[in-house]
Amino acid sequence: MKQTKSMVQALSMEYDVSMFKRKPFYSFIKRIADIVLSSLVLICFSWLYLILWLLVKLTSKGPAFYGHVRVGKNGKHFKVWKFRSMKIDNRPLEEIFTKEQMEEYKRDFKVTNDPRITKIGKFLRKTSLDELPQFWNVFIGQMSFVGFRPILDEEYEKYGNNKELLTKLRPGITGYWASHGRSLTSYDDRIKMELYYSVKFSFWLDIRIVWHTFISVLKSEGAK
């Protein structure tokens, strides 16, 4: 993957919570935009939500929506909503994954060719349609269109002294890492790229991220 100048800067910077600068006007306008845009998506694409709901319900047992607890703004927990892309399996991960897959999961919090993913789930993840329910999270103020990708508690600990810096902003449906690297980067690189956004966030950077995300989704880059 070709690295841009800003990516090189993101991966080489040293981060500290003192680097965060509040931008009240930016925050106000962004929240208004989040409410308006998420409302439009939820209303205009209600037919797509219904179709995807039916596809998930008819192809595997279990609920169509899946809520997973993640860490949000100021370290508060909330449920990120997605269309369910995995089989209902309550067995311990050690019984589902091979030894190599378990090591990959512990390192990256994801697994290549995850055996838990359903056939329709693979399509939903490849096209990022599994994340459509997150527009509800945006509408009610738990997320934003652009921010750090919501993380698990065990991931949160990986940010060490930079945990507070990461969660100064709302998590996003997309973000700097999601649009510039996603599954094609290491987790250490992801940490630096997420922190880069927490320091450099702006209207212009948000527009660039949305554009990069659009291109990445069209090309199905980095989706697993």
C-alpha positions, -999 to +999 in steps of 0.1 A: +000+000+000+013+034-010+020+057+020+010+093+017+030+122+032+004+125+060+006+088+067+043+089+071+038+119+095+012+100+114+034+069+119+064+089+129+049+114+154+051+111+192+017+118+209+006+133+242-028+144+255-014+180+258-015+180+219-053+180+219-068+214+211-105+220+216-124+235+186-159+245+198-172+258+164-159+226+147-176+204+173-209+223+170-211+222+132-200+186+131-227+175+155-254+194+135-240+177+103-241+143+120-277+147+130-289+159+096-269+133+075-277+103+097-314+113+096-313+113+058-295+080+057-319+063+081-350+076+062-338+074+026-323+039+029-349+024+052-358+000+023-321-012+022-322-018+060-353-039+055-338-060+027-306-066+047-326-074+078-345-101+058-313-115+043-296-120+077-328-134+093-334-159+065-299-172+061-289-179+097-304-183+131-303-154+155-312-117+156-305-095+126-288-068+146-259-072+169-248-048+196-213-050+209-200-029+238-172-006+228-153+023+243-165+058+232-159+094+240-143+101+274-139+064+279-176+057+283-191+024+271-219+021+246-232-005+222-221-003+185-249-017+163-243-038+132-261-062+110-250-096+124-224-112+102-214-141+125-230-174+135-244-177+170-217-197+187-211-195+225-181-217+226-148-203+238-127-188+210-100-215+218-125-241+206-133-223+174-099-210+162-068-229+153-037-221+173-025-198+146-058-180+144-059-175+181-025-159+180-036-136+152-067-126+172-047-118+203-024-097+182-048-079+159-083-085+174-094-100+141-088-131+121-083-137+084-109-161+071-128-161+104-148-194+106-176-176+125-186-154+096-217-164+077-219-164+039-241-133+038-218-119+066-188-120+042-207-099+017-219-075+043-183-070+056-168-068+021-192-040+012-192-025+047-230-028+047-229-045+081-221-011+096-252+007+083-270+004+118-242+026+132-260+056+117-284+052+146-254+055+170-245+087+151-280+101+153-282+097+191-248+112+197-227+081+206-207+083+174-199+106+145-194+101+108-156+106+113-136+097+144-115+068+158-130+034+151-148+020+182-126-003+202-129-031+228-117-027+264-086-048+257-077-027+227-082+005+248-054-007+271-030-008+242-031+030+239-014+032+273-009+069+284-026+080+252-060+066+261-073+100+271-061+116+239-078+089+218-112+094+234-113+132+234-135+129+203-165+106+194-157+074+177-167+073+140-182+051+113-150+059+094-117+075+104-082+081+094-071+045+099-103+031+084-098+051+053-060+049+049-051+015+061-078-007+077-069-044+076-037-037+056-018-022+085-005-035+118-022-027+150+007-006+162+002+015+130-035+017+136-028+032+171-006+059+156-031+067+128-060+070+152-040+093+175-030+114+145-066+122+139-072+132+175-044+158+171-050+169+135-089+168+132-104+195+110-132+200+085-108+195+056-093+163+071-129+150+076-137+156+040-105+139+029-113+109+051-149+106+038-136+107+002-109+081+009-135+059+026-157+061-004-129+050-028-118+022-004-154+008-002-157+009-040-124-010-043-132-032-013-097-024+001-088-037+035-122-052+043-123-085+061 
